[in-house]
Amino acid sequence: MTTPNAARKRNPGLGLPRTRQARRPIVPGRFFGIGLGPGDPELLTIRAQRLLRQCDVVCVPKGSENTEGLALSVLKKLKTPTPPEVITMTFPMTTDAGRLAAAWAESAAIIVRKLKEGKDVAFVTEGDPSLYSTFIYVYQSVKALYPEAGIEIVPGVSSITAAAARSLTPLAAGNERLAIMPATGNIQPLESALDNFDAAVFLKVNRNLDKLLDLIEKKGLLTKAVLVTRCHLPGEQVHRDVGKLRGTKIDYFSLLIVRKN
């Protein structure tokens, strides 16, 4: 005599009626903005390293299709397993608002799709994600597309603090005030920073270096300035006699610190 259980083992279609098994809902993944620091893997936080090992997808920004990008080069130096999926995202170095918005929206759509598939996604960036970073725009775009997304920002060592440490330059003490701004466009805001703050850090100085040096000299602060190029990267240089840099071409990854006291 054949029992129902034995019959079902030979033919699953026999015996008791089949019940439909409910699918488990997909638990959305989390989105992490991870700062890689200035370029030295030893300056990456322990939390950042752990999350990079655990995330299913790592998104890496770059400035053009033909370059690797600093973030990816730093990522390759880490002694961590290769993530299951690495997605490079190109953000053009342009002031064209339309092209930039399209790049942010396209990247956000990819990230949101991965999150809804239940994958944890990391977006890495050099320096700190919350300071002059592409991550800020991608984060805003992800929030607009997927307001309920779980998001965490993991801080990184910024080029500002790294350059200050490398050049042994204190940034601020006590009640001193510190200004941080890009040295692009109009020179007037830079002059206001020098007049109203005890110290200032100017980023992206490669575009207007000579004008900036003229301004610093006019304020009598030329000997109070230090320029750091490619901090914690190959070719790093610390320039203390900044007046000699007039007329020279300096690297994009350069900043200038001016401290009055």
C-alpha positions in Angstrom: 0.0 0.0 0.0 1.4 3.4 -1.0 1.1 6.2 1.6 0.3 9.8 0.5 3.7 10.9 1.6 5.4 8.2 -0.5 3.3 9.1 -3.5 4.2 12.8 -3.2 7.9 12.0 -3.0 7.6 10.2 -6.4 5.1 12.7 -7.8 4.8 16.1 -6.0 1.5 16.7 -7.9 -0.4 13.9 -6.1 -1.9 13.9 -2.7 -3.0 16.9 -0.7 -3.7 20.2 -2.5 -0.7 22.4 -3.0 -0.7 25.7 -1.0 0.9 28.8 -2.5 4.0 29.8 -0.6 4.0 33.5 0.2 7.1 35.4 -1.0 9.0 37.2 1.6 9.2 40.9 1.0 12.5 42.3 0.0 14.1 44.3 2.8 15.6 47.5 1.2 19.3 48.0 1.4 21.0 51.0 3.1 23.0 53.7 1.4 26.4 54.8 2.8 28.4 57.8 1.8 32.0 56.8 2.8 34.9 59.2 3.0 38.2 57.7 1.8 40.4 60.5 3.1 43.1 62.3 1.2 44.6 59.3 -0.5 46.5 57.3 2.1 44.7 54.0 3.0 46.1 54.2 6.5 43.9 57.3 7.1 40.7 55.4 6.3 38.5 54.9 9.4 37.9 51.4 10.8 34.2 51.8 10.2 34.7 52.7 6.6 36.9 49.7 6.0 34.3 47.4 7.6 31.4 48.8 5.5 33.4 48.5 2.3 33.9 44.8 3.1 30.2 44.3 3.8 28.4 46.4 1.1 27.0 44.6 -1.9 27.7 47.5 -4.3 30.4 50.2 -4.2 29.9 53.3 -6.4 33.0 55.1 -7.4 33.0 58.7 -8.9 35.3 60.0 -11.5 35.7 63.1 -13.6 35.8 61.7 -17.1 35.4 58.4 -19.0 39.1 58.4 -19.8 40.5 58.6 -16.3 40.4 56.2 -13.3 39.7 58.8 -10.7 41.3 59.3 -7.3 38.6 57.5 -5.4 39.1 54.2 -7.4 42.9 54.4 -7.0 42.6 54.7 -3.2 40.1 51.9 -3.2 42.5 49.6 -5.0 45.2 50.2 -2.3 42.9 48.9 0.5 43.6 45.5 1.8 39.9 44.5 1.6 38.2 42.0 -0.6 36.9 43.2 -3.9 33.2 44.2 -3.5 30.7 41.9 -5.4 29.8 44.8 -7.7 31.7 48.0 -8.4 30.0 50.7 -10.5 32.0 53.7 -11.8 30.0 56.9 -12.1 31.2 59.8 -14.3 30.5 63.3 -13.1 31.8 65.8 -15.7 34.2 68.6 -14.6 31.9 71.4 -15.8 29.8 74.3 -14.7 27.0 73.3 -17.0 24.1 72.9 -14.5 22.1 70.7 -17.0 24.9 68.2 -17.5 25.6 68.0 -13.8 22.0 67.5 -12.8 21.6 64.8 -15.4 24.7 63.0 -14.1 23.4 63.2 -10.5 19.9 62.0 -11.4 21.3 59.1 -13.5 23.5 57.9 -10.6 20.8 58.3 -8.1 18.4 56.2 -10.2 21.0 53.4 -10.3 21.6 53.5 -6.5 17.9 53.5 -5.7 17.3 50.5 -8.0 20.0 48.6 -6.1 18.6 49.6 -2.7 15.2 48.4 -3.7 16.7 45.0 -4.7 17.8 44.7 -1.1 21.5 45.6 -1.6 23.6 47.8 0.6 25.3 50.5 -1.5 28.4 52.5 -0.7 29.3 55.7 -2.5 32.9 56.5 -1.9 34.6 59.9 -2.2 38.0 61.3 -1.5 38.2 63.4 1.6 35.0 63.8 3.6 31.5 63.2 2.0 29.9 66.3 3.6 32.6 68.8 2.5 32.7 70.0 -1.1 31.9 66.4 -2.2 30.0 65.0 -5.2 28.3 62.8 -2.7 26.2 65.8 -1.5 24.4 66.1 -4.8 24.0 62.3 -5.2 22.6 62.1 -1.7 20.1 64.9 -2.4 19.0 63.2 -5.6 18.6 59.8 -3.9 16.5 61.4 -1.1 14.3 63.1 -3.8 13.7 59.7 -5.6 13.4 57.5 -2.5 12.6 59.6 0.6 12.4 56.5 2.8 15.9 55.3 2.0 18.1 54.5 5.0 21.2 56.7 4.7 24.4 57.0 6.7 27.4 59.3 6.1 30.8 57.9 7.3 33.2 60.8 7.8 36.7 60.8 6.3 39.9 62.9 6.8 39.5 66.0 4.7 42.3 67.4 2.6 42.0 70.5 4.8 43.0 68.8 8.0 45.4 66.5 6.3 47.3 69.5 4.7 47.3 71.3 8.0 48.8 68.3 9.7 51.3 67.7 6.9 52.5 71.3 7.0 52.4 71.5 10.8 50.0 74.4 10.6 47.4 74.8 13.4 44.1 75.9 11.8 42.3 77.5 14.8 42.7 77.7 18.6 40.6 79.1 21.3 38.1 81.7 20.0 39.9 82.1 16.6 37.7 82.0 13.5 38.5 79.9 10.4 37.2 80.4 6.9 37.1 77.7 4.3 36.2 78.5 0.6 37.1 77.7 -3.0 39.4 80.3 -4.6 37.3 80.5 -7.8 35.4 83.4 -9.4 35.4 86.8 -7.7 38.4 87.7 -5.6 36.2 89.9 -3.2 35.0 87.0 -0.9 38.6 85.9 -0.5 39.6 89.4 0.6 36.7 89.5 3.1 37.8 86.2 4.5 41.3 87.5 5.1 40.0 90.7 6.7 37.4 89.0 9.0 38.9 85.7 10.0 42.0 84.6 11.9 42.9 81.9 9.4 41.6 80.9 6.0 41.9 77.8 3.8 41.5 78.3 0.1 40.7 75.4 -2.1 41.0 75.0 -5.9 43.8 77.6 -6.0 45.2 76.3 -9.2 42.8 78.5 -11.2 43.5 81.9 -9.6 46.8 81.4 -7.9 48.5 84.6 -9.0 45.5 86.8 -8.1 45.3 85.1 -4.7 49.0 85.6 -4.1 48.8 89.3 -5.1 45.9 89.7 -2.6 47.8 87.9 0.2 50.9 90.1 -0.4 48.7 93.2 -0.3 47.5 92.2 3.1 51.0 91.6 4.3 50.4 87.9 4.8 52.7 86.3 2.2 55.0 84.9 4.9 52.0 83.6 6.8 50.9 81.3 4.0 51.7 77.7 3.1 50.6 75.8 -0.1 50.2 72.1 0.0 50.0 70.1 -3.3 48.8 66.5 -3.7 48.7 65.9 0.1 49.3 62.2 0.9 49.5 61.4 -2.9 52.5 60.7 -5.1 54.2 64.0 -5.8 53.2 65.7 -2.6 54.9 69.1 -2.0 54.7 71.7 0.8 55.6 75.2 -0.3 56.4 77.8 2.4 57.9 80.5 0.1 54.6 80.8 -1.8 55.6 84.0 -3.6 58.0 82.0 -5.8 55.0 80.1 -7.2 53.7 83.0 -9.3 53.4 82.1 -13.0 53.7 78.4 -12.3 51.2 75.7 -13.0 50.2 73.8 -9.9 48.1 70.6 -9.5 44.3 70.6 -9.1 44.7 68.9 -5.7 46.3 72.0 -4.1 45.2 74.2 -1.3 46.6 77.3 0.5 46.4 78.0 4.2 46.8 81.5 5.6 47.1 82.0 9.3 47.6 85.5 10.7 49.0 84.5 14.2 
